[in-house]
C-alpha cells in the first residue's frame, strides 16, 4: 500500500448497498479504490490439490500405469483449472475496496455490479486468517465483522491481501471505527505455556480423533478404488487378532488407540495454539492470536463482549483443567462462533479463572470461594436419576436380554453385567450433574452453572439479556421445575438455567433484569 494519508482516501458513497448507477460504480474507478493481491488467483486454484492427490494415489495403486480413468480425471482437472482460473481472473479484475472517512466499501460483479458499504461505526471485529496455502503465498484473509451480523450476513471479507497490507488495513479500520490504541503497552492476559499441552489428551479427541482420521483415510482409499479390507497386511492383522487371546489383545488395542489419540491431540493442540497471545490491544479491544499452519487473529470490541464461559469437560475437569470462551456478538453464525470465540486452550483451572478475570475486568464470580451459587431443588436430582435409568440402563439391558433370548444365553449374562455396571455409573453421573447446578447474581453479572460431561460456568452481563423463555415438560412440571433461558444477541443466542423451582424462576428473572418482566408479573396487592 502506497502513501501515508491517501492510501484509504477517496470520496464516500451512500452507506446502503449500491446498484448500477450509484456514484463510483460505473466508469473508471475514482482515486482510492484498490485491488486484491494477484496471488488471489493462486488461492482460488488451491482446491485442485485434492483431485491431483487422488490421481497420484490412483497411479501409484496401479503400479505406475496411467489408466484411461486417470486420463479422464486429468482432463477434468485441466478443464476445471481453466474454468476456475478464468472465473478467478474476472473476479479479481472486478473486485475493488477502499476505506472512506465513514465506511468500508467493496465493489464486485461483472454484469450485475454490486457495491457493499459498511459504516465504520458498525465494525466490531477485524480478523485475519491464513491457511497453509495463504501462508505459503504470503497473503491472508481479512474479515470485518459488524454489529448485528450474528449470522455473518453483515460481514465483509477480502481474500487475499498481503500480510503487511492486511495489518495496515485492520489498524485503519479499528482506528476510524473509534477503537484506536489508548496506550503503547499491551496488557497481556495470557500467552502459550507448553506445559499446558499435558491437558490435550484429556479431551474427546483422544479417542474420537483416531476414528475420525481412520474414517477419512478409508474414504480416500475407497475413492481411488482401493479396498482396505482386502489388503494383505490388513487381513493378516485381523487373522492374528482373532487367533490370539482376546483378553490380552483387546487391552493392547485399546492402549494403542489411546496412545495414537494422545499423540494426535497434542499435535492438534500445538497447531491450534502455536504462538498464542491474548491481550487488550487498547482500552476497548481484545485480541486473540494463534495458529501454526493456519494462523488466526480475532479481535473483539468490549462493547460486543457479553460475558465469559468457563468450560470443564469431564476428563479435563478430573485433571484440574478448563478452557475459556467469549460470549460476544459479531462472531458469525454458531459454527463460526465456536471457532472464533476461544480465548484460552485447555489449561489449569487457576489460569482459566485469571483469564476470565482479565476479560471481564472484574473477578469472575464463580471462582472458588468467590460467590456461593444457589443450589437447585432436590427434584432436579430425582429427575436426572430417573432419566439416566430410563434412557441408558433400561434400553441397553432390554436389547441385550432380547438378543440373549433369540441368539445365545451368553447375552443374558451380559445384560445382567451391564445393569450391575451401568446403574452405579448413571447414579454417580446424575449426582455430579446435580451438584454442578447453580445460579446467582453479582454486581452486573448473571452466573449459571450446569453439566456433567462438560460443566459450563457462565458469567453473563445482565444488561445484555433481551428476553426470557420459560419452558417445561410434563415430567418437569410434575416435579415443580422449569428451565429459564436468557436470550442474548451473542454466542449461542440463548443460555439456559435448567431445572429451577417453578415458584422461584419468575422472581429470579425479574431481579436479574429489572423492568423486563414487570408487565407479565401479577402484583398480589393489585396495584
C-alpha positions as CSV (number, residue, x, y, z in Angstrom):
1,X,0.0,0.0,0.0
2,X,1.5,3.4,-1.0
3,X,1.2,6.8,0.6
4,X,0.5,7.8,4.1
5,X,-2.8,9.6,4.2
6,X,-4.2,8.8,0.7
7,X,-3.9,5.0,0.9
8,X,-7.5,4.8,2.2
9,X,-8.8,8.0,0.8
10,X,-11.4,8.8,-1.9
11,X,-14.8,10.3,-1.8
12,X,-17.5,8.4,0.1
13,X,-20.7,6.9,-1.3
14,X,-24.1,6.1,0.3
15,X,-23.9,3.7,3.3
16,X,-26.6,1.4,1.7
17,X,-25.7,-1.2,-0.8
18,X,-25.2,0.3,-4.2
19,X,-26.6,-0.8,-7.6
20,X,-26.0,0.2,-11.2
21,X,-25.9,4.0,-11.4
22,X,-24.6,4.5,-7.9
23,X,-21.8,7.0,-7.6
24,X,-18.4,5.5,-8.3
25,X,-19.8,2.2,-9.7
26,X,-19.8,2.9,-13.5
27,X,-16.9,4.1,-15.5
28,X,-13.3,4.5,-14.2
29,X,-12.7,3.8,-10.6
30,X,-12.2,7.0,-8.6
31,X,-8.9,7.5,-6.7
32,X,-8.7,5.4,-3.6
33,X,-10.1,2.1,-4.9
34,X,-7.6,-0.8,-4.5
35,X,-7.4,-4.3,-5.9
36,X,-6.7,-7.5,-4.1
37,X,-3.3,-9.1,-4.5
38,X,-2.8,-11.0,-7.8
39,X,-1.9,-14.1,-5.7
40,X,-5.6,-14.3,-5.1
41,X,-5.8,-16.3,-8.4
42,X,-3.5,-19.0,-6.9
43,X,-5.6,-19.2,-3.7
44,X,-8.7,-19.9,-5.8
45,X,-6.8,-22.8,-7.5
46,X,-5.9,-24.4,-4.2
47,X,-8.9,-26.7,-4.4
48,X,-7.0,-28.7,-7.1
49,X,-4.7,-30.3,-4.5
50,X,-7.3,-32.9,-3.5
51,X,-8.1,-34.3,-7.0
52,X,-4.4,-34.2,-8.0
53,X,-3.5,-36.2,-4.9
54,X,-6.3,-38.6,-5.7
55,X,-4.9,-39.0,-9.2
56,X,-1.4,-39.6,-7.9
57,X,-2.7,-42.3,-5.5
58,X,-4.6,-44.0,-8.3
59,X,-1.5,-44.1,-10.4
60,X,0.6,-45.5,-7.6
61,X,-2.1,-48.1,-6.8
62,X,-1.9,-49.2,-10.5
63,X,1.9,-49.7,-10.3
64,X,2.7,-46.5,-12.2
65,X,0.4,-47.4,-15.1
66,X,-1.8,-44.5,-16.2
67,X,-5.3,-45.9,-16.9
68,X,-8.0,-44.5,-19.1
69,X,-9.8,-43.4,-15.9
70,X,-6.7,-41.5,-14.8
71,X,-6.5,-39.7,-18.2
72,X,-10.2,-38.7,-17.9
73,X,-9.6,-37.4,-14.3
74,X,-6.6,-35.4,-15.6
75,X,-8.7,-34.0,-18.4
76,X,-11.4,-33.0,-16.0
77,X,-8.9,-31.3,-13.6
78,X,-7.3,-29.4,-16.6
79,X,-10.7,-28.2,-17.8
80,X,-11.7,-27.2,-14.2
81,X,-8.4,-25.4,-13.8
82,X,-9.0,-23.4,-17.0
83,X,-12.5,-22.5,-15.9
84,X,-11.6,-21.6,-12.3
85,X,-8.7,-19.5,-13.5
86,X,-10.9,-17.6,-15.9
87,X,-13.5,-17.0,-13.2
88,X,-10.9,-16.0,-10.7
89,X,-9.3,-13.6,-13.1
90,X,-12.7,-11.9,-13.8
91,X,-13.4,-11.8,-10.1
92,X,-10.0,-10.3,-9.3
93,X,-10.2,-7.6,-12.0
94,X,-13.8,-6.6,-11.0
95,X,-13.2,-6.5,-7.2
96,X,-12.2,-3.2,-5.6
97,X,-12.2,-2.0,-2.0
98,X,-11.5,1.2,-0.1
99,X,-11.9,2.9,3.2
100,X,-13.5,6.3,3.2
101,X,-13.9,8.7,6.1
102,X,-17.0,6.8,7.3
103,X,-17.3,3.4,5.5
104,X,-15.6,0.3,4.2
105,X,-16.7,-0.3,0.6
106,X,-16.3,-3.4,-1.6
107,X,-17.3,-3.4,-5.2
108,X,-17.7,-6.6,-7.2
109,X,-19.6,-8.0,-10.2
110,X,-19.2,-8.1,-14.0
111,X,-22.7,-7.8,-15.5
112,X,-24.6,-7.1,-12.2
113,X,-22.3,-4.6,-10.4
114,X,-22.7,-4.6,-6.7
115,X,-21.4,-2.1,-4.1
116,X,-21.4,-3.2,-0.4
117,X,-20.7,-0.5,2.1
118,X,-20.4,-0.9,5.9
119,X,-20.3,2.1,8.1
120,X,-17.1,2.2,10.2
121,X,-19.1,2.8,13.3
122,X,-20.8,-0.6,12.9
123,X,-17.5,-2.6,12.6
124,X,-16.9,-4.5,15.8
125,X,-14.3,-7.1,14.9
126,X,-11.5,-7.3,12.3
127,X,-10.0,-10.8,12.0
128,X,-7.0,-12.1,10.0
129,X,-6.9,-15.8,9.0
130,X,-4.3,-17.5,6.9
131,X,-4.5,-21.2,5.8
132,X,-1.3,-23.1,5.0
133,X,-1.8,-22.1,1.3
134,X,-2.3,-18.5,2.2
135,X,0.9,-18.5,4.3
136,X,2.8,-20.2,1.5
137,X,1.8,-17.4,-0.8
138,X,2.4,-14.7,1.7
139,X,-1.2,-13.5,1.9
140,X,-4.1,-13.5,4.4
141,X,-7.8,-13.1,4.6
142,X,-9.3,-10.0,6.3
143,X,-12.8,-10.3,7.7
144,X,-14.6,-7.3,9.2
145,X,-17.5,-8.2,11.5
146,X,-20.3,-5.8,12.1
147,X,-22.9,-5.1,14.8
148,X,-26.0,-7.2,14.2
149,X,-24.2,-9.7,11.9
150,X,-25.0,-12.7,14.0
151,X,-25.4,-15.0,11.0
152,X,-22.5,-13.5,9.2
153,X,-24.7,-11.6,6.6
154,X,-23.2,-8.2,7.5
155,X,-19.6,-9.3,7.3
156,X,-17.2,-8.2,4.6
157,X,-14.2,-10.5,3.6
158,X,-11.2,-9.6,1.5
159,X,-9.3,-12.6,0.1
160,X,-6.4,-12.1,-0.3
161,X,-4.2,-9.3,0.9
162,X,-0.5,-9.3,1.7
163,X,0.2,-9.6,5.4
164,X,1.6,-6.1,5.7
165,X,-1.4,-4.6,3.8
166,X,-3.9,-6.6,5.9
167,X,-2.3,-5.4,9.2
168,X,-2.3,-1.8,8.0
169,X,-5.9,-2.0,6.8
170,X,-7.0,-3.6,10.1
171,X,-5.3,-0.8,12.0
172,X,-7.0,1.8,9.8
173,X,-10.4,0.2,10.2
174,X,-10.1,-0.1,14.0
175,X,-8.8,3.5,14.3
176,X,-11.5,5.0,12.2
177,X,-14.2,2.9,13.9
178,X,-13.2,4.6,17.1
179,X,-11.1,1.8,18.6
180,X,-7.7,3.4,18.3
181,X,-4.9,2.4,20.7
182,X,-5.1,4.2,24.0
183,X,-1.5,3.4,25.0
184,X,1.6,1.6,23.8
185,X,1.6,-1.1,26.5
186,X,-0.3,-4.2,25.6
187,X,-2.0,-5.6,28.7
188,X,-1.1,-9.3,28.2
189,X,-3.7,-11.6,29.7
190,X,-2.1,-14.9,28.6
191,X,0.5,-16.5,26.4
192,X,1.2,-20.1,25.5
193,X,2.8,-22.2,28.1
194,X,3.7,-25.6,26.6
195,X,3.3,-27.3,29.9
196,X,-0.4,-26.9,29.3
197,X,-0.1,-29.5,26.5
198,X,-0.5,-32.2,29.1
199,X,-4.2,-31.3,29.1
200,X,-4.6,-32.0,25.4
201,X,-5.2,-35.8,25.8
202,X,-8.0,-35.0,28.4
203,X,-10.5,-34.3,25.6
204,X,-12.9,-36.2,23.4
205,X,-10.4,-36.2,20.5
206,X,-8.0,-38.6,22.3
207,X,-10.4,-41.4,21.2
208,X,-12.7,-39.8,18.7
209,X,-9.9,-38.3,16.7
210,X,-8.5,-41.7,15.9
211,X,-11.8,-42.9,14.5
212,X,-12.2,-39.6,12.5
213,X,-8.8,-40.0,10.9
214,X,-9.3,-43.7,10.2
215,X,-12.7,-42.9,8.5
216,X,-11.1,-40.2,6.4
217,X,-8.3,-42.4,5.3
218,X,-10.8,-45.2,4.5
219,X,-12.8,-42.7,2.3
220,X,-9.7,-41.6,0.4
221,X,-8.6,-45.1,-0.3
222,X,-12.1,-46.2,-1.3
223,X,-12.4,-43.2,-3.6
224,X,-9.3,-44.2,-5.5
225,X,-10.5,-47.8,-5.8
226,X,-8.5,-49.4,-3.0
227,X,-10.5,-51.7,-0.7
228,X,-8.6,-51.6,2.6
229,X,-10.0,-54.8,4.0
230,X,-8.6,-56.7,1.0
231,X,-5.0,-55.6,1.6
232,X,-2.8,-58.5,2.7
233,X,-1.4,-56.9,5.9
234,X,-4.9,-55.9,7.0
235,X,-6.2,-59.4,6.6
236,X,-3.2,-60.9,8.4
237,X,-3.7,-58.4,11.3
238,X,-7.4,-59.4,11.7
239,X,-6.5,-63.1,11.4
240,X,-3.8,-62.8,14.1
241,X,-6.1,-60.7,16.3
242,X,-8.9,-63.3,16.2
243,X,-6.5,-66.2,16.8
244,X,-4.8,-64.5,19.8
245,X,-6.0,-64.4,23.4
246,X,-8.7,-61.7,23.3
247,X,-8.2,-60.9,27.0
248,X,-4.7,-59.7,26.1
249,X,-5.2,-58.3,22.5
250,X,-8.2,-56.2,23.3
251,X,-6.5,-54.2,26.1
252,X,-3.4,-53.8,23.9
253,X,-5.6,-52.5,21.0
254,X,-7.3,-50.0,23.4
255,X,-3.9,-48.8,24.7
256,X,-2.7,-48.4,21.1
257,X,-5.8,-46.3,20.3
258,X,-5.2,-44.1,23.4
259,X,-1.5,-43.7,22.5
260,X,-2.3,-42.6,18.9
261,X,-5.1,-40.4,20.2
262,X,-2.8,-38.8,22.7
263,X,-0.1,-38.0,20.1
264,X,-2.7,-36.7,17.7
265,X,-4.4,-34.5,20.3
266,X,-1.1,-33.0,21.3
267,X,-0.2,-32.3,17.7
268,X,-3.6,-30.7,17.1
269,X,-3.1,-28.6,20.3
270,X,0.3,-27.4,19.0
271,X,-1.2,-26.5,15.6
272,X,-4.2,-24.6,17.0
273,X,-2.4,-22.7,19.8
274,X,1.1,-22.1,18.5
275,X,2.2,-18.5,19.3
276,X,-0.9,-17.9,21.3
277,X,-1.4,-14.5,22.8
278,X,-4.5,-13.0,24.5
279,X,-4.2,-9.3,25.1
280,X,-6.0,-6.0,25.3
281,X,-4.6,-4.0,22.4
282,X,-6.2,-0.9,23.8
283,X,-8.8,0.1,26.3
284,X,-11.7,-1.3,24.2
285,X,-10.3,-4.1,22.0
286,X,-9.5,-7.7,23.0
287,X,-7.3,-9.7,20.6
288,X,-6.5,-13.4,20.3
289,X,-3.7,-14.6,18.1
290,X,-2.8,-18.3,17.5
291,X,-2.0,-21.0,14.9
292,X,0.9,-22.8,13.4
293,X,-0.1,-23.8,9.8
294,X,-3.4,-21.8,9.8
295,X,-2.9,-18.6,11.6
296,X,-5.8,-16.8,13.2
297,X,-6.1,-13.3,14.7
298,X,-9.5,-12.4,16.2
299,X,-10.4,-9.1,17.7
300,X,-13.5,-8.5,19.9
301,X,-14.7,-5.0,20.9
302,X,-15.5,-4.7,24.5
303,X,-18.9,-3.3,23.7
304,X,-19.8,-6.6,22.0
305,X,-18.4,-8.7,24.8
306,X,-21.5,-10.1,26.7
307,X,-19.8,-12.5,29.1
308,X,-17.3,-15.3,29.6
309,X,-17.9,-19.1,29.6
310,X,-15.5,-21.4,31.5
311,X,-15.9,-25.0,30.2
312,X,-14.7,-28.0,32.2
313,X,-15.2,-31.3,30.2
314,X,-15.3,-34.4,32.4
315,X,-11.8,-35.7,31.7
316,X,-10.3,-32.2,31.7
317,X,-12.1,-31.4,35.0
318,X,-10.7,-34.6,36.5
319,X,-7.2,-33.4,35.6
320,X,-7.8,-29.9,37.1
321,X,-8.1,-28.1,33.7
322,X,-10.5,-25.8,32.0
323,X,-10.9,-23.7,28.9
324,X,-12.4,-20.3,28.3
325,X,-14.7,-18.9,25.6
326,X,-16.1,-15.5,24.9
327,X,-19.8,-14.7,24.7
328,X,-19.7,-11.9,22.1
329,X,-21.6,-10.6,19.2
330,X,-20.3,-10.2,15.7
331,X,-18.5,-13.6,15.6
332,X,-20.7,-15.1,12.8
333,X,-23.2,-18.0,13.0
334,X,-23.0,-20.7,15.6
335,X,-20.3,-22.7,13.8
336,X,-18.2,-19.7,13.2
337,X,-18.8,-18.6,16.8
338,X,-17.4,-21.9,18.1
339,X,-14.3,-21.4,16.0
340,X,-13.6,-17.8,16.9
341,X,-14.8,-17.5,20.5
342,X,-11.9,-19.5,22.1
343,X,-9.9,-17.3,24.5
344,X,-7.8,-20.0,26.2
345,X,-6.8,-23.5,25.3
346,X,-7.1,-26.4,27.8
347,X,-5.1,-25.1,30.7
348,X,-5.0,-25.2,34.6
349,X,-8.3,-24.1,36.1
350,X,-6.5,-21.4,38.1
351,X,-5.2,-19.9,34.8
352,X,-8.7,-20.1,33.3
353,X,-10.1,-18.1,36.2
354,X,-7.3,-15.5,35.8
355,X,-8.1,-15.1,32.1
356,X,-11.8,-14.8,32.9
357,X,-11.0,-12.1,35.4
358,X,-8.9,-10.2,32.9
359,X,-11.5,-10.4,30.1
360,X,-14.3,-9.3,32.4
361,X,-12.0,-6.7,34.1
362,X,-13.5,-7.8,37.4
363,X,-13.3,-11.1,39.4
364,X,-15.0,-14.0,37.8
365,X,-18.0,-14.6,40.1
366,X,-18.0,-18.4,40.0
367,X,-14.4,-18.9,41.1
368,X,-13.6,-21.0,44.1
369,X,-14.6,-19.1,47.3
370,X,-16.0,-16.1,45.4
371,X,-19.7,-16.4,45.1
372,X,-21.8,-19.3,46.6
373,X,-24.3,-20.2,43.8
374,X,-27.9,-21.0,44.8
375,X,-28.5,-24.8,44.6
376,X,-31.4,-26.2,42.8
377,X,-34.3,-28.2,44.4
378,X,-33.8,-32.0,45.1
379,X,-36.4,-32.7,42.5
380,X,-33.7,-31.9,39.9
381,X,-31.6,-34.8,41.3
382,X,-34.5,-37.2,41.2
383,X,-35.2,-36.2,37.6
384,X,-31.6,-36.8,36.5
385,X,-31.6,-40.2,38.2
386,X,-34.9,-41.2,36.5
387,X,-33.8,-40.1,33.1
388,X,-30.5,-42.0,33.4
389,X,-32.2,-45.2,34.4
390,X,-34.9,-44.9,31.8
391,X,-32.8,-43.8,28.8
392,X,-29.5,-45.5,29.5
393,X,-29.8,-48.5,31.8
394,X,-33.2,-49.9,30.7
395,X,-32.7,-49.7,26.9
396,X,-29.3,-51.3,26.9
397,X,-30.4,-54.1,29.2
398,X,-33.6,-54.7,27.1
399,X,-31.6,-55.0,23.9
400,X,-29.0,-57.4,25.4
401,X,-31.8,-59.5,27.0
402,X,-33.8,-59.7,23.8
403,X,-30.8,-60.8,21.8
404,X,-29.9,-63.3,24.5
405,X,-33.4,-64.9,24.2
406,X,-33.2,-65.0,20.4
407,X,-29.5,-65.8,19.8
408,X,-27.5,-67.1,22.8
409,X,-27.9,-67.2,26.6
410,X,-24.5,-65.7,27.0
411,X,-26.0,-62.3,26.2
412,X,-28.4,-62.7,29.1
413,X,-25.3,-62.7,31.4
414,X,-24.1,-59.7,29.5
415,X,-27.4,-57.9,30.2
416,X,-27.0,-58.6,33.9
417,X,-23.4,-57.4,33.9
418,X,-24.5,-54.2,32.0
419,X,-27.1,-53.4,34.6
420,X,-24.7,-54.0,37.5
421,X,-22.0,-51.7,36.0
422,X,-24.2,-49.0,34.4
423,X,-26.6,-48.4,37.3
424,X,-23.9,-47.1,39.7
425,X,-22.3,-45.1,36.9
426,X,-25.6,-43.5,35.9
427,X,-26.4,-42.6,39.5
428,X,-23.0,-41.1,40.1
429,X,-23.2,-39.0,36.9
430,X,-26.7,-37.9,38.0
431,X,-25.4,-36.8,41.4
432,X,-22.5,-35.0,39.7
433,X,-24.8,-33.2,37.3
434,X,-27.0,-32.1,40.2
435,X,-24.0,-30.8,42.2
436,X,-23.0,-28.8,39.2
437,X,-26.3,-27.0,39.1
438,X,-26.3,-23.5,40.4
439,X,-27.2,-19.9,39.7
440,X,-26.8,-16.4,41.2
441,X,-26.0,-12.8,40.6
442,X,-23.2,-10.5,41.4
443,X,-22.9,-6.8,40.5
444,X,-24.0,-6.6,36.9
445,X,-23.5,-10.3,36.1
446,X,-25.8,-13.3,35.9
447,X,-24.0,-16.5,36.9
448,X,-25.2,-20.0,36.0
449,X,-23.5,-23.4,36.1
450,X,-24.6,-26.8,34.8
451,X,-23.5,-30.0,33.1
452,X,-21.5,-33.1,33.9
453,X,-19.9,-34.3,30.7
454,X,-19.0,-30.6,30.3
455,X,-19.5,-28.4,33.4
456,X,-20.0,-24.9,32.0
457,X,-19.9,-21.8,34.2
458,X,-21.3,-18.7,32.5
459,X,-20.9,-15.1,33.7
460,X,-23.3,-13.0,31.6
461,X,-23.8,-9.3,31.6
462,X,-27.4,-8.7,32.8
463,X,-27.9,-5.7,30.6
464,X,-27.3,-8.0,27.6
465,X,-30.3,-10.1,28.2
466,X,-33.0,-9.2,25.7
467,X,-35.7,-11.7,26.7
468,X,-36.6,-14.7,28.9
469,X,-38.1,-18.0,28.0
470,X,-39.8,-20.3,30.5
471,X,-40.1,-23.9,29.3
472,X,-41.1,-27.1,30.9
473,X,-42.3,-30.6,30.1
474,X,-45.0,-32.8,31.7
475,X,-42.4,-34.6,33.8
476,X,-40.6,-31.4,34.9
477,X,-44.0,-29.8,35.6
478,X,-44.9,-32.7,37.8
479,X,-41.7,-32.1,39.9
480,X,-42.3,-28.3,40.0
481,X,-39.3,-27.5,37.8
482,X,-38.9,-25.0,34.9
483,X,-36.0,-24.2,32.6
484,X,-35.3,-20.5,32.3
485,X,-33.5,-19.4,29.1
486,X,-31.9,-16.0,28.7
487,X,-32.0,-14.7,25.1
488,X,-28.8,-12.8,24.2
489,X,-27.7,-11.4,20.8
490,X,-24.3,-13.1,21.1
491,X,-22.7,-16.5,21.3
492,X,-25.2,-19.4,21.3
493,X,-28.0,-16.7,21.4
494,X,-29.7,-18.5,24.4
495,X,-28.3,-19.7,27.7
496,X,-30.4,-22.0,29.9
497,X,-30.7,-22.2,33.7
498,X,-32.0,-25.7,34.0
499,X,-34.5,-27.1,36.5
500,X,-35.2,-24.1,38.6
501,X,-38.0,-24.3,41.1
502,X,-41.1,-23.1,39.2
503,X,-42.1,-20.8,42.1
504,X,-38.6,-19.1,42.2
505,X,-38.0,-18.7,38.4
506,X,-40.1,-15.5,37.8
507,X,-38.7,-13.7,40.8
508,X,-35.1,-14.5,39.8
509,X,-35.6,-13.4,36.2
510,X,-37.3,-10.2,37.3
511,X,-34.4,-9.4,39.8
512,X,-31.8,-10.1,37.1
513,X,-33.4,-7.8,34.5
514,X,-35.4,-5.2,36.4
515,X,-38.4,-3.9,34.4
516,X,-38.2,-6.5,31.6
517,X,-40.9,-8.8,33.1
518,X,-43.0,-6.2,35.0
519,X,-46.0,-6.3,32.6
520,X,-46.1,-10.1,33.0
521,X,-45.9,-10.3,36.8
522,X,-49.1,-10.0,38.8
523,X,-48.9,-7.7,41.8
524,X,-50.5,-9.5,44.7
525,X,-51.8,-6.1,46.1
526,X,-53.5,-5.3,42.8
527,X,-51.6,-2.1,42.3
